Amino acid sequence: MSVMHSDAYSGKRHFLTRTITVRFGLPVAALLYFLLSLNIALLFVITAMLYFLNYELLHFAYHMDPASRVGRLPFIKMEWINLC
């Protein structure tokens, strides 16, 4: 199953990503820096970035064809959902 997104959707998604990063991530990191320490602020930023990248990777894998190389990975298969 291939999902195509329009340029308008892609632009909106990138805008939302930047907005969330700037309006949420930077103020929280700055607050952590001033209240606690630089290390904690950097830990927050790195954790937030890794969380976002993990979400995007799993979202990409979800839209891949189950017969593809990515779709055949054991931790990507969605067969366990049918057990619920």
C-alpha atoms as an extended CHARMM CRD file, in Angstrom:
* protein
*
        84  EXT
         1         1  MET       CA              0.0000000000        0.0000000000        0.0000000000  PROA      1               0.0000000000
         2         2  SER       CA              1.5810000000        3.2020000000       -1.1310000000  PROA      2               0.0000000000
         3         3  VAL       CA              0.5100000000        6.5100000000        0.3570000000  PROA      3               0.0000000000
         4         4  MET       CA              1.1600000000        9.6640000000       -1.5910000000  PROA      4               0.0000000000
         5         5  HSD       CA              0.9310000000       13.0410000000        0.0930000000  PROA      5               0.0000000000
         6         6  SER       CA              0.3740000000       16.2980000000       -1.6880000000  PROA      6               0.0000000000
         7         7  ASP       CA              2.8800000000       19.1250000000       -1.5130000000  PROA      7               0.0000000000
         8         8  ALA       CA              0.3900000000       21.1050000000        0.5810000000  PROA      8               0.0000000000
         9         9  TYR       CA              0.2840000000       18.3380000000        3.1940000000  PROA      9               0.0000000000
        10        10  SER       CA              4.0640000000       18.0230000000        3.1840000000  PROA      10              0.0000000000
        11        11  GLY       CA              4.5150000000       21.7670000000        3.6580000000  PROA      11              0.0000000000
        12        12  LYS       CA              1.9560000000       21.8520000000        6.4620000000  PROA      12              0.0000000000
        13        13  ARG       CA              3.6310000000       18.9130000000        8.1950000000  PROA      13              0.0000000000
        14        14  HSD       CA              7.0620000000       20.5410000000        8.0530000000  PROA      14              0.0000000000
        15        15  PHE       CA              5.5670000000       23.7910000000        9.3220000000  PROA      15              0.0000000000
        16        16  LEU       CA              3.9560000000       21.9790000000       12.2620000000  PROA      16              0.0000000000
        17        17  THR       CA              7.1940000000       20.1670000000       13.0620000000  PROA      17              0.0000000000
        18        18  ARG       CA              9.1490000000       23.4070000000       13.1570000000  PROA      18              0.0000000000
        19        19  THR       CA              6.4200000000       25.1600000000       15.1330000000  PROA      19              0.0000000000
        20        20  ILE       CA              6.2650000000       22.4580000000       17.7790000000  PROA      20              0.0000000000
        21        21  THR       CA             10.0520000000       22.4060000000       18.0300000000  PROA      21              0.0000000000
        22        22  VAL       CA             10.4050000000       26.1730000000       18.3750000000  PROA      22              0.0000000000
        23        23  ARG       CA              7.3210000000       26.9020000000       20.4720000000  PROA      23              0.0000000000
        24        24  PHE       CA              7.6390000000       23.9510000000       22.8340000000  PROA      24              0.0000000000
        25        25  GLY       CA             11.1170000000       22.4460000000       22.7080000000  PROA      25              0.0000000000
        26        26  LEU       CA             13.2730000000       25.5360000000       22.9130000000  PROA      26              0.0000000000
        27        27  PRO       CA             11.4030000000       27.2450000000       25.7750000000  PROA      27              0.0000000000
        28        28  VAL       CA             11.4050000000       24.0340000000       27.8250000000  PROA      28              0.0000000000
        29        29  ALA       CA             15.1090000000       23.5160000000       27.1360000000  PROA      29              0.0000000000
        30        30  ALA       CA             15.8400000000       27.1270000000       28.1130000000  PROA      30              0.0000000000
        31        31  LEU       CA             13.8250000000       26.7520000000       31.3030000000  PROA      31              0.0000000000
        32        32  LEU       CA             15.6550000000       23.5490000000       32.2000000000  PROA      32              0.0000000000
        33        33  TYR       CA             18.9710000000       25.2550000000       31.4950000000  PROA      33              0.0000000000
        34        34  PHE       CA             18.2420000000       28.1920000000       33.7960000000  PROA      34              0.0000000000
        35        35  LEU       CA             16.5590000000       26.1750000000       36.5580000000  PROA      35              0.0000000000
        36        36  LEU       CA             18.7260000000       23.0600000000       36.5880000000  PROA      36              0.0000000000
        37        37  SER       CA             21.7310000000       22.7160000000       34.2990000000  PROA      37              0.0000000000
        38        38  LEU       CA             22.9870000000       22.6180000000       30.7390000000  PROA      38              0.0000000000
        39        39  ASN       CA             23.3050000000       18.8290000000       30.8860000000  PROA      39              0.0000000000
        40        40  ILE       CA             19.6330000000       18.3580000000       31.7590000000  PROA      40              0.0000000000
        41        41  ALA       CA             18.5720000000       20.7830000000       29.0220000000  PROA      41              0.0000000000
        42        42  LEU       CA             20.6770000000       18.8840000000       26.4790000000  PROA      42              0.0000000000
        43        43  LEU       CA             19.3140000000       15.5680000000       27.7190000000  PROA      43              0.0000000000
        44        44  PHE       CA             15.7770000000       16.8910000000       27.1720000000  PROA      44              0.0000000000
        45        45  VAL       CA             16.6010000000       18.0700000000       23.6390000000  PROA      45              0.0000000000
        46        46  ILE       CA             18.2870000000       14.7870000000       22.6750000000  PROA      46              0.0000000000
        47        47  THR       CA             15.4450000000       12.7230000000       24.1440000000  PROA      47              0.0000000000
        48        48  ALA       CA             12.8180000000       14.8020000000       22.3210000000  PROA      48              0.0000000000
        49        49  MET       CA             14.7150000000       14.4770000000       19.0330000000  PROA      49              0.0000000000
        50        50  LEU       CA             15.1020000000       10.7110000000       19.4000000000  PROA      50              0.0000000000
        51        51  TYR       CA             11.4180000000       10.3520000000       20.2900000000  PROA      51              0.0000000000
        52        52  PHE       CA             10.4230000000       12.2870000000       17.1630000000  PROA      52              0.0000000000
        53        53  LEU       CA             12.7870000000       10.3010000000       14.9230000000  PROA      53              0.0000000000
        54        54  ASN       CA             11.5100000000        7.0210000000       16.3770000000  PROA      54              0.0000000000
        55        55  TYR       CA              7.9190000000        8.1050000000       15.6970000000  PROA      55              0.0000000000
        56        56  GLU       CA              8.7610000000        8.9910000000       12.0980000000  PROA      56              0.0000000000
        57        57  LEU       CA             10.5830000000        5.6890000000       11.5260000000  PROA      57              0.0000000000
        58        58  LEU       CA              7.6620000000        3.6570000000       12.8770000000  PROA      58              0.0000000000
        59        59  HSD       CA              5.1710000000        5.7590000000       10.8900000000  PROA      59              0.0000000000
        60        60  PHE       CA              7.2140000000        5.1360000000        7.7380000000  PROA      60              0.0000000000
        61        61  ALA       CA              7.3860000000        1.3940000000        8.4700000000  PROA      61              0.0000000000
        62        62  TYR       CA              3.6220000000        1.2340000000        9.0440000000  PROA      62              0.0000000000
        63        63  HSD       CA              2.9710000000        2.5100000000        5.5040000000  PROA      63              0.0000000000
        64        64  MET       CA              5.4310000000        0.0970000000        3.8890000000  PROA      64              0.0000000000
        65        65  ASP       CA              4.2080000000       -2.9380000000        1.9830000000  PROA      65              0.0000000000
        66        66  PRO       CA              4.2480000000       -6.0110000000        4.3030000000  PROA      66              0.0000000000
        67        67  ALA       CA              6.2160000000       -7.9050000000        1.6400000000  PROA      67              0.0000000000
        68        68  SER       CA              8.9610000000       -5.2620000000        1.5180000000  PROA      68              0.0000000000
        69        69  ARG       CA             12.2760000000       -5.6000000000        3.3090000000  PROA      69              0.0000000000
        70        70  VAL       CA             11.1570000000       -3.2350000000        6.0700000000  PROA      70              0.0000000000
        71        71  GLY       CA              7.7050000000       -4.8150000000        6.3210000000  PROA      71              0.0000000000
        72        72  ARG       CA              9.2120000000       -8.2650000000        6.9500000000  PROA      72              0.0000000000
        73        73  LEU       CA             11.1870000000       -7.1850000000       10.0050000000  PROA      73              0.0000000000
        74        74  PRO       CA              9.9120000000       -9.1020000000       13.0560000000  PROA      74              0.0000000000
        75        75  PHE       CA              9.3040000000       -6.0160000000       15.2040000000  PROA      75              0.0000000000
        76        76  ILE       CA              7.4280000000       -4.2180000000       12.4000000000  PROA      76              0.0000000000
        77        77  LYS       CA              4.9200000000       -6.9580000000       11.5590000000  PROA      77              0.0000000000
        78        78  MET       CA              1.4340000000       -6.0490000000       12.6880000000  PROA      78              0.0000000000
        79        79  GLU       CA              0.1770000000       -9.6490000000       13.1390000000  PROA      79              0.0000000000
        80        80  TRP       CA              0.0350000000       -9.3390000000       16.9280000000  PROA      80              0.0000000000
        81        81  ILE       CA             -2.7110000000       -6.7120000000       16.6430000000  PROA      81              0.0000000000
        82        82  ASN       CA             -5.1400000000       -9.3810000000       15.4200000000  PROA      82              0.0000000000
        83        83  LEU       CA             -4.7200000000      -11.2170000000       18.7270000000  PROA      83              0.0000000000
        84        84  CYS       CA             -6.5860000000       -8.4810000000       20.6310000000  PROA      84              0.0000000000
